[in-house]
């Protein structure tokens, strides 16, 4: 073991008469540990929200949407043509409209999506997450109703189950000489999906395309063609290719544009979290600075003896620098272990529950990443190193002759 490291380790164990230095050392270690632990947990929560929301949103909705204000006719041929665009995995025509869904005693607003089930499951995942019923029944025709699949929360709010009948009222009704009479149709619940995303589970419903067109009186028209691509993070180039292939009169929107405000807020929250909790590490570094300064004043006689025995200034500087880095290293290691352990427990046991209708998630997700731990550790050690510079230089510049003269 090198001389500098040996002495630095010995200095970690202060003698009884140096209790103040010992307490300051413990406080410094705990300060670094608290800052590192808090930063690991906070970033794990931020990553969890971003990744969970991203996976649920991207899985439930299309990567790219092609829309036209007056609706899209001849949509089957256009869908087949655009599906051959490079990097497009699947395409599906859809019809979105808002309506009022009601059971015997309750009514709620709903977004009704008319789809071709076989093509829709290749673009979005909602219809693959049925908790009851069968997707095959979405193409069935019943004598008194059309088929519908609704979200879990919506089914609970309405008090309906698979096999029950609901009524959907369209705002586009019949025009009479006196007033506009709303148009409505009965639908039989053939399935209930559970996406785990409250907004979808409480406000979305699916029927087949022809049933939606009959309800909203839009024969042979869809208002959107949805696409799934091979790389959601390179969506702009594929969207541009689809737009060019579709021709004038069409517009494209991407999943990033639709959720831009949400993910921008999460990025800003991540930055604010790093800056705010990083102050804890800075306070801990100040404790390291004070601890080393006190130690230099307490150990000046020992430093003078070491230098008189042949220790060089660089060795004295290295000794106190290593001492400060050991404090920072112990705190960083303890903080990483505690932070990752708490994040694992929080994700494994779903420790913090949320109000799903407010946060869209039923619990706080923890997704710690190894890369975050690496740069947090490097940053904490770098700050600790900077805190050691002045006390270490002060110790290296001591004059042993002047100190020992009065001993």
Buried (B, 14 or more C-beta within 10 A) or exposed (E): EEEBBEBBEEBBEBEEEBEEBBEBBBBBBBBBBBBBBBBBBBBBBBBBBBBBBBEBBBBBBBBBBBBBEEBBEEBEEBBEEBBEBEBBEBBBBBBBBEBBBBBEEEBBEBBBBBBBBEBBBBBBBBBEBBBBBEBEBBBEEEEEBBBBBBBBBBBBBBEBEBEBBBBBBBEBBEEEEEEEEEBBBEBBBBBBBBBBBBBBBBBBBBBBBBBBBBBBEBEEBBBBBBBBBEEBEEBEEBBEBBBEBBEEEBEBBBBBEEBEEBBEEBEEBBEEBBEEBBEBBEBBBBBBBBBBBBBBEBBBBEBBBBBEEEBEEEBBBBBBBBBBBBBBBBBBBBBBBBBBBBBEEBBEEBEEEBEBEEEBBBBBBBBBBEEBBEEBBEBBBEBBBBBBBEBBBBBBEBEBEEBBEEE
